[in-house]
Amino acid sequence: MREEISAGGVVVFGNAILLLKKYNGDWVLPKGKVEAGETHEIAALREVKEEGGVKASINKYLGEIHYTYKENWNENKCVHKMVYWYLMDTKSMETTPQREEGFVEAKFVHIGRVLDMARYDDEKEIIKVALEEIKKRRGKN
């Protein structure tokens, strides 16, 4: 089984989190493959910038998720994917979806609605971790 390593971000601006809408209507977090010579952190920041057009900074490591998928829908070729997630902050709500990667919209969604909009359960779990961190951070202010 082939292994693939990706990294991504839960990007926060005020009371909103960045989601990207794919051509099929699914709302997802920005993430992508870690390139040779890159750290997980650099890859996560690069993917957020490429896919959503957002310049962010890392606040905290949130954790990783693992899953398996079939490569090109081929029953015999499975890929084990690990995704490293980071809580990020940005100073601007300006977004630009990366259309060549199949993203048709990028927007900041209010933290009260983000779990309802996110498509995948594993990403929802990472968003929950991020929301707890945001709550802790704001409790200290």
Backbone as JSON Lines, residues from 0, in Angstrom:
{"i":0,"aa":"M","n":[0.84,-1.17,0.0],"ca":[0.0,0.0,0.0],"c":[0.89,1.25,0.0]}
{"i":1,"aa":"R","n":[0.58,2.18,-0.87],"ca":[1.33,3.42,-0.97],"c":[0.94,4.35,0.18]}
{"i":2,"aa":"E","n":[1.92,5.12,0.67],"ca":[1.64,6.1,1.72],"c":[1.77,7.5,1.16]}
{"i":3,"aa":"E","n":[0.91,8.38,1.65],"ca":[0.92,9.77,1.21],"c":[0.82,10.65,2.46]}
{"i":4,"aa":"I","n":[1.64,11.7,2.51],"ca":[1.62,12.61,3.65],"c":[1.18,13.98,3.18]}
{"i":5,"aa":"S","n":[0.17,14.54,3.87],"ca":[-0.34,15.86,3.55],"c":[-0.35,16.71,4.81]}
{"i":6,"aa":"A","n":[-0.57,18.0,4.62],"ca":[-0.68,18.92,5.75],"c":[-1.69,20.0,5.37]}
{"i":7,"aa":"G","n":[-2.36,20.53,6.4],"ca":[-3.37,21.55,6.13],"c":[-3.62,22.42,7.33]}
{"i":8,"aa":"G","n":[-4.54,23.35,7.14],"ca":[-4.8,24.31,8.21],"c":[-6.27,24.56,8.47]}
{"i":9,"aa":"V","n":[-6.55,24.83,9.74],"ca":[-7.83,25.38,10.16],"c":[-7.52,26.85,10.37]}
{"i":10,"aa":"V","n":[-7.91,27.68,9.39],"ca":[-7.51,29.08,9.36],"c":[-8.62,29.94,9.96]}
{"i":11,"aa":"V","n":[-8.25,30.73,10.97],"ca":[-9.22,31.53,11.71],"c":[-9.02,33.02,11.41]}
{"i":12,"aa":"F","n":[-10.15,33.69,11.18],"ca":[-10.19,35.15,11.13],"c":[-11.38,35.58,11.98]}
{"i":13,"aa":"G","n":[-11.11,36.21,13.1],"ca":[-12.2,36.62,14.0],"c":[-12.99,35.42,14.48]}
{"i":14,"aa":"N","n":[-14.27,35.39,14.16],"ca":[-15.16,34.29,14.54],"c":[-15.47,33.38,13.36]}
{"i":15,"aa":"A","n":[-14.55,33.28,12.41],"ca":[-14.82,32.49,11.2],"c":[-13.62,31.61,10.84]}
{"i":16,"aa":"I","n":[-13.92,30.51,10.15],"ca":[-12.92,29.53,9.71],"c":[-13.02,29.38,8.2]}
{"i":17,"aa":"L","n":[-11.87,29.29,7.55],"ca":[-11.8,29.16,6.09],"c":[-12.25,27.78,5.63]}
{"i":18,"aa":"L","n":[-13.22,27.76,4.71],"ca":[-13.61,26.53,4.02],"c":[-13.52,26.76,2.52]}
{"i":19,"aa":"L","n":[-13.24,25.69,1.79],"ca":[-13.17,25.72,0.33],"c":[-14.26,24.85,-0.24]}
{"i":20,"aa":"K","n":[-14.94,25.35,-1.26],"ca":[-16.0,24.57,-1.91],"c":[-15.44,23.93,-3.17]}
{"i":21,"aa":"K","n":[-15.53,22.59,-3.22],"ca":[-15.07,21.85,-4.38],"c":[-16.14,21.9,-5.48]}
{"i":22,"aa":"Y","n":[-15.75,21.56,-6.69],"ca":[-16.65,21.58,-7.84],"c":[-17.9,20.72,-7.62]}
{"i":23,"aa":"N","n":[-17.78,19.68,-6.76],"ca":[-18.92,18.79,-6.5],"c":[-19.82,19.29,-5.37]}
{"i":24,"aa":"G","n":[-19.5,20.46,-4.81],"ca":[-20.33,21.05,-3.77],"c":[-19.86,20.78,-2.35]}
{"i":25,"aa":"D","n":[-18.85,19.92,-2.17],"ca":[-18.33,19.62,-0.83],"c":[-17.5,20.79,-0.3]}
{"i":26,"aa":"W","n":[-17.71,21.12,0.98],"ca":[-16.9,22.14,1.66],"c":[-15.83,21.43,2.46]}
{"i":27,"aa":"V","n":[-14.57,21.84,2.27],"ca":[-13.43,21.17,2.9],"c":[-12.44,22.19,3.44]}
{"i":28,"aa":"L","n":[-11.54,21.7,4.28],"ca":[-10.42,22.5,4.76],"c":[-9.29,22.45,3.74]}
{"i":29,"aa":"P","n":[-8.46,23.49,3.67],"ca":[-7.31,23.45,2.75],"c":[-6.22,22.51,3.24]}
{"i":30,"aa":"K","n":[-5.76,21.65,2.33],"ca":[-4.68,20.72,2.65],"c":[-4.06,20.22,1.36]}
{"i":31,"aa":"G","n":[-2.87,19.64,1.46],"ca":[-2.25,19.07,0.27],"c":[-0.97,18.33,0.62]}
{"i":32,"aa":"K","n":[-0.39,17.73,-0.4],"ca":[0.79,16.88,-0.21],"c":[2.0,17.67,0.27]}
{"i":33,"aa":"V","n":[2.75,17.03,1.15],"ca":[4.03,17.57,1.59],"c":[5.05,17.23,0.5]}
{"i":34,"aa":"E","n":[5.71,18.26,-0.01],"ca":[6.69,18.07,-1.08],"c":[8.06,17.72,-0.49]}
{"i":35,"aa":"A","n":[8.9,17.12,-1.31],"ca":[10.25,16.73,-0.87],"c":[10.99,17.92,-0.29]}
{"i":36,"aa":"G","n":[11.57,17.71,0.89],"ca":[12.35,18.75,1.54],"c":[11.53,19.73,2.37]}
{"i":37,"aa":"E","n":[10.2,19.6,2.36],"ca":[9.34,20.5,3.13],"c":[9.04,19.93,4.5]}
{"i":38,"aa":"T","n":[8.88,20.8,5.48],"ca":[8.35,20.38,6.77],"c":[6.83,20.35,6.65]}
{"i":39,"aa":"H","n":[6.18,19.69,7.59],"ca":[4.71,19.67,7.6],"c":[4.17,21.1,7.72]}
{"i":40,"aa":"E","n":[4.82,21.91,8.55],"ca":[4.36,23.28,8.78],"c":[4.43,24.11,7.5]}
{"i":41,"aa":"I","n":[5.56,24.03,6.8],"ca":[5.73,24.8,5.55],"c":[4.72,24.33,4.51]}
{"i":42,"aa":"A","n":[4.5,23.03,4.41],"ca":[3.53,22.49,3.46],"c":[2.12,23.0,3.78]}
{"i":43,"aa":"A","n":[1.76,23.0,5.06],"ca":[0.42,23.45,5.46],"c":[0.22,24.92,5.08]}
{"i":44,"aa":"L","n":[1.2,25.76,5.37],"ca":[1.11,27.18,5.02],"c":[1.03,27.38,3.51]}
{"i":45,"aa":"R","n":[1.83,26.62,2.77],"ca":[1.83,26.72,1.31],"c":[0.48,26.32,0.73]}
{"i":46,"aa":"E","n":[-0.07,25.22,1.24],"ca":[-1.36,24.74,0.72],"c":[-2.49,25.72,1.01]}
{"i":47,"aa":"V","n":[-2.49,26.33,2.2],"ca":[-3.5,27.33,2.54],"c":[-3.4,28.5,1.56]}
{"i":48,"aa":"K","n":[-2.17,28.91,1.28],"ca":[-1.95,30.03,0.34],"c":[-2.37,29.65,-1.07]}
{"i":49,"aa":"E","n":[-1.96,28.45,-1.52],"ca":[-2.28,28.03,-2.89],"c":[-3.78,27.8,-3.08]}
{"i":50,"aa":"E","n":[-4.38,27.03,-2.19],"ca":[-5.77,26.62,-2.39],"c":[-6.79,27.7,-2.06]}
{"i":51,"aa":"G","n":[-6.49,28.53,-1.06],"ca":[-7.45,29.54,-0.64],"c":[-7.02,30.97,-0.88]}
{"i":52,"aa":"G","n":[-5.75,31.16,-1.28],"ca":[-5.25,32.51,-1.5],"c":[-5.07,33.28,-0.21]}
{"i":53,"aa":"V","n":[-4.91,32.57,0.91],"ca":[-4.84,33.2,2.23],"c":[-3.43,33.06,2.81]}
{"i":54,"aa":"K","n":[-2.86,34.19,3.23],"ca":[-1.58,34.17,3.93],"c":[-1.87,34.02,5.41]}
{"i":55,"aa":"A","n":[-1.34,32.97,6.03],"ca":[-1.65,32.67,7.42],"c":[-0.37,32.44,8.2]}
{"i":56,"aa":"S","n":[-0.51,32.36,9.52],"ca":[0.6,31.99,10.38],"c":[0.11,30.88,11.32]}
{"i":57,"aa":"I","n":[1.0,29.98,11.66],"ca":[0.64,28.84,12.5],"c":[0.59,29.26,13.96]}
{"i":58,"aa":"N","n":[-0.48,28.85,14.62],"ca":[-0.66,29.12,16.04],"c":[-0.33,27.88,16.86]}
{"i":59,"aa":"K","n":[-0.81,26.71,16.38],"ca":[-0.65,25.49,17.17],"c":[-0.87,24.25,16.3]}
{"i":60,"aa":"Y","n":[-0.16,23.17,16.63],"ca":[-0.39,21.87,15.99],"c":[-1.66,21.27,16.58]}
{"i":61,"aa":"L","n":[-2.56,20.8,15.73],"ca":[-3.84,20.25,16.19],"c":[-3.88,18.73,16.26]}
{"i":62,"aa":"G","n":[-3.08,18.06,15.45],"ca":[-3.11,16.61,15.43],"c":[-3.09,16.09,14.0]}
{"i":63,"aa":"E","n":[-3.19,14.78,13.88],"ca":[-3.16,14.17,12.56],"c":[-4.34,13.22,12.4]}
{"i":64,"aa":"I","n":[-4.69,13.01,11.15],"ca":[-5.73,12.03,10.83],"c":[-5.15,11.04,9.84]}
{"i":65,"aa":"H","n":[-5.67,9.83,9.86],"ca":[-5.24,8.77,8.96],"c":[-6.48,8.2,8.27]}
{"i":66,"aa":"Y","n":[-6.36,7.92,7.0],"ca":[-7.43,7.22,6.3],"c":[-6.86,6.53,5.07]}
{"i":67,"aa":"T","n":[-7.65,5.64,4.52],"ca":[-7.26,4.89,3.33],"c":[-8.27,5.15,2.24]}
{"i":68,"aa":"Y","n":[-7.77,5.33,1.03],"ca":[-8.68,5.49,-0.11],"c":[-8.16,4.7,-1.29]}
{"i":69,"aa":"K","n":[-9.06,4.43,-2.23],"ca":[-8.7,3.68,-3.43],"c":[-8.18,4.65,-4.49]}
{"i":70,"aa":"E","n":[-6.99,4.36,-4.99],"ca":[-6.38,5.21,-6.0],"c":[-7.11,5.05,-7.32]}
{"i":71,"aa":"N","n":[-7.61,6.15,-7.85],"ca":[-8.35,6.14,-9.13],"c":[-9.47,5.09,-9.14]}
{"i":72,"aa":"W","n":[-10.1,4.92,-7.99],"ca":[-11.23,3.97,-7.83],"c":[-10.83,2.53,-8.12]}
{"i":73,"aa":"N","n":[-9.53,2.22,-8.1],"ca":[-9.03,0.88,-8.37],"c":[-9.05,0.08,-7.07]}
{"i":74,"aa":"E","n":[-9.82,-0.98,-7.05],"ca":[-9.98,-1.82,-5.85],"c":[-8.65,-2.35,-5.32]}
{"i":75,"aa":"N","n":[-7.67,-2.55,-6.22],"ca":[-6.4,-3.17,-5.84],"c":[-5.32,-2.18,-5.44]}
{"i":76,"aa":"K","n":[-5.55,-0.89,-5.66],"ca":[-4.54,0.11,-5.34],"c":[-5.06,1.06,-4.27]}
{"i":77,"aa":"C","n":[-4.66,0.78,-3.04],"ca":[-5.08,1.62,-1.93],"c":[-3.94,2.53,-1.49]}
{"i":78,"aa":"V","n":[-4.31,3.69,-0.97],"ca":[-3.34,4.65,-0.46],"c":[-3.68,4.93,1.01]}
{"i":79,"aa":"H","n":[-2.66,4.84,1.86],"ca":[-2.83,5.22,3.26],"c":[-2.38,6.66,3.37]}
{"i":80,"aa":"K","n":[-3.3,7.54,3.78],"ca":[-3.0,8.97,3.84],"c":[-2.94,9.45,5.28]}
{"i":81,"aa":"M","n":[-1.91,10.25,5.59],"ca":[-1.77,10.91,6.89],"c":[-1.83,12.41,6.62]}
{"i":82,"aa":"V","n":[-2.67,13.11,7.39],"ca":[-2.77,14.56,7.24],"c":[-2.45,15.2,8.58]}
{"i":83,"aa":"Y","n":[-1.48,16.13,8.57],"ca":[-1.07,16.87,9.77],"c":[-1.78,18.23,9.72]}
{"i":84,"aa":"W","n":[-2.49,18.56,10.81],"ca":[-3.32,19.77,10.85],"c":[-2.78,20.8,11.83]}
{"i":85,"aa":"Y","n":[-2.91,22.07,11.43],"ca":[-2.45,23.18,12.24],"c":[-3.54,24.24,12.37]}
{"i":86,"aa":"L","n":[-3.63,24.81,13.57],"ca":[-4.49,25.96,13.8],"c":[-3.72,27.18,13.32]}
{"i":87,"aa":"M","n":[-4.35,27.98,12.46],"ca":[-3.68,29.13,11.87],"c":[-4.52,30.38,12.05]}
{"i":88,"aa":"D","n":[-3.85,31.51,12.02],"ca":[-4.5,32.81,12.06],"c":[-4.17,33.56,10.78]}
{"i":89,"aa":"T","n":[-5.09,34.44,10.38],"ca":[-4.83,35.32,9.25],"c":[-5.34,36.71,9.6]}
{"i":90,"aa":"K","n":[-4.82,37.7,8.9],"ca":[-5.2,39.09,9.18],"c":[-6.14,39.65,8.12]}
{"i":91,"aa":"S","n":[-6.57,38.8,7.19],"ca":[-7.44,39.28,6.11],"c":[-8.45,38.2,5.73]}
{"i":92,"aa":"M","n":[-9.65,38.64,5.37],"ca":[-10.68,37.71,4.9],"c":[-10.64,37.53,3.38]}
{"i":93,"aa":"E","n":[-9.69,38.15,2.72],"ca":[-9.6,38.03,1.26],"c":[-9.22,36.61,0.89]}
{"i":94,"aa":"T","n":[-9.95,36.03,-0.03],"ca":[-9.69,34.67,-0.48],"c":[-9.71,34.6,-2.0]}
{"i":95,"aa":"T","n":[-9.01,33.61,-2.53],"ca":[-9.03,33.31,-3.95],"c":[-8.96,31.8,-4.11]}
{"i":96,"aa":"P","n":[-10.08,31.15,-4.5],"ca":[-10.04,29.69,-4.65],"c":[-9.16,29.27,-5.83]}
{"i":97,"aa":"Q","n":[-8.45,28.16,-5.64],"ca":[-7.57,27.64,-6.69],"c":[-8.42,26.8,-7.65]}
{"i":98,"aa":"R","n":[-8.88,27.42,-8.7],"ca":[-9.8,26.76,-9.65],"c":[-9.18,25.55,-10.35]}
{"i":99,"aa":"E","n":[-7.86,25.63,-10.63],"ca":[-7.22,24.51,-11.33],"c":[-7.16,23.25,-10.47]}
{"i":100,"aa":"E","n":[-7.39,23.4,-9.16],"ca":[-7.47,22.24,-8.25],"c":[-8.92,21.85,-7.99]}
{"i":101,"aa":"G","n":[-9.86,22.5,-8.66],"ca":[-11.27,22.14,-8.52],"c":[-12.03,22.89,-7.43]}
{"i":102,"aa":"F","n":[-11.45,23.96,-6.91],"ca":[-12.15,24.75,-5.89],"c":[-12.88,25.9,-6.57]}
{"i":103,"aa":"V","n":[-14.17,26.01,-6.31],"ca":[-14.99,27.04,-6.97],"c":[-15.3,28.21,-6.05]}
{"i":104,"aa":"E","n":[-15.07,28.03,-4.75],"ca":[-15.33,29.11,-3.8],"c":[-14.46,28.92,-2.57]}
{"i":105,"aa":"A","n":[-14.06,30.03,-1.97],"ca":[-13.33,30.01,-0.71],"c":[-13.94,31.1,0.14]}
{"i":106,"aa":"K","n":[-14.33,30.75,1.37],"ca":[-14.9,31.79,2.23],"c":[-14.72,31.43,3.7]}
{"i":107,"aa":"F","n":[-14.79,32.46,4.52],"ca":[-14.74,32.28,5.96],"c":[-16.16,32.09,6.45]}
{"i":108,"aa":"V","n":[-16.35,30.99,7.19],"ca":[-17.67,30.59,7.69],"c":[-17.68,30.78,9.2]}
{"i":109,"aa":"H","n":[-18.77,31.34,9.71],"ca":[-18.9,31.58,11.15],"c":[-18.69,30.27,11.92]}
{"i":110,"aa":"I","n":[-17.98,30.37,13.06],"ca":[-17.66,29.16,13.83],"c":[-18.91,28.39,14.28]}
{"i":111,"aa":"G","n":[-20.05,29.05,14.35],"ca":[-21.29,28.37,14.71],"c":[-21.87,27.53,13.59]}
{"i":112,"aa":"R","n":[-21.41,27.75,12.36],"ca":[-21.95,27.02,11.19],"c":[-20.95,26.08,10.53]}
{"i":113,"aa":"V","n":[-19.68,26.21,10.89],"ca":[-18.63,25.51,10.15],"c":[-18.77,23.98,10.23]}
{"i":114,"aa":"L","n":[-19.17,23.44,11.38],"ca":[-19.31,21.98,11.5],"c":[-20.45,21.46,10.64]}
{"i":115,"aa":"D","n":[-21.51,22.24,10.46],"ca":[-22.62,21.82,9.62],"c":[-22.24,21.82,8.14]}
{"i":116,"aa":"M","n":[-21.33,22.72,7.77],"ca":[-20.96,22.83,6.35],"c":[-19.85,21.87,5.94]}
{"i":117,"aa":"A","n":[-18.91,21.59,6.83],"ca":[-17.78,20.72,6.48],"c":[-18.3,19.34,6.08]}
{"i":118,"aa":"R","n":[-17.73,18.79,5.03],"ca":[-18.25,17.55,4.44],"c":[-17.78,16.28,5.14]}
{"i":119,"aa":"Y","n":[-16.5,16.22,5.51],"ca":[-15.93,14.95,5.97],"c":[-15.82,14.87,7.49]}
{"i":120,"aa":"D","n":[-16.16,13.7,8.03],"ca":[-16.16,13.51,9.48],"c":[-14.78,13.73,10.1]}
{"i":121,"aa":"D","n":[-13.71,13.27,9.44],"ca":[-12.38,13.46,10.03],"c":[-12.01,14.94,10.09]}
{"i":122,"aa":"E","n":[-12.42,15.71,9.1],"ca":[-12.17,17.15,9.14],"c":[-13.04,17.83,10.2]}
{"i":123,"aa":"K","n":[-14.25,17.33,10.39],"ca":[-15.11,17.86,11.45],"c":[-14.46,17.65,12.82]}
{"i":124,"aa":"E","n":[-13.82,16.49,13.0],"ca":[-13.14,16.22,14.28],"c":[-11.98,17.19,14.51]}
{"i":125,"aa":"I","n":[-11.22,17.49,13.47],"ca":[-10.13,18.46,13.6],"c":[-10.69,19.85,13.87]}
{"i":126,"aa":"I","n":[-11.8,20.19,13.23],"ca":[-12.43,21.49,13.49],"c":[-12.87,21.58,14.95]}
{"i":127,"aa":"K","n":[-13.38,20.49,15.5],"ca":[-13.79,20.49,16.91],"c":[-12.59,20.76,17.82]}
{"i":128,"aa":"V","n":[-11.45,20.14,17.52],"ca":[-10.23,20.37,18.29],"c":[-9.85,21.85,18.19]}
{"i":129,"aa":"A","n":[-9.92,22.39,16.97],"ca":[-9.59,23.8,16.75],"c":[-10.53,24.71,17.53]}
{"i":130,"aa":"L","n":[-11.81,24.4,17.54],"ca":[-12.78,25.23,18.27],"c":[-12.49,25.23,19.76]}
{"i":131,"aa":"E","n":[-12.06,24.1,20.3],"ca":[-11.69,24.04,21.73],"c":[-10.46,24.92,21.99]}
{"i":132,"aa":"E","n":[-9.5,24.88,21.09],"ca":[-8.3,25.71,21.24],"c":[-8.65,27.2,21.16]}
{"i":133,"aa":"I","n":[-9.55,27.53,20.25],"ca":[-9.99,28.93,20.11],"c":[-10.67,29.38,21.39]}
{"i":134,"aa":"K","n":[-11.5,28.51,21.95],"ca":[-12.2,28.84,23.19],"c":[-11.2,29.06,24.33]}
{"i":135,"aa":"K","n":[-10.19,28.19,24.43],"ca":[-9.16,28.34,25.47],"c":[-8.4,29.64,25.32]}
{"i":136,"aa":"R","n":[-8.03,29.94,24.08],"ca":[-7.28,31.16,23.78],"c":[-8.06,32.4,24.19]}
{"i":137,"aa":"R","n":[-9.33,32.39,23.86],"ca":[-10.16,33.57,24.15],"c":[-10.49,33.67,25.63]}
{"i":138,"aa":"G","n":[-10.48,32.54,26.33],"ca":[-10.72,32.55,27.77],"c":[-9.59,33.2,28.53]}
{"i":139,"aa":"K","n":[-8.39,33.19,27.92],"ca":[-7.21,33.77,28.58],"c":[-7.14,35.28,28.37]}
{"i":140,"aa":"N","n":[-7.9,35.81,27.42],"ca":[-7.84,37.26,27.14],"c":[-8.64,38.05,28.14]}
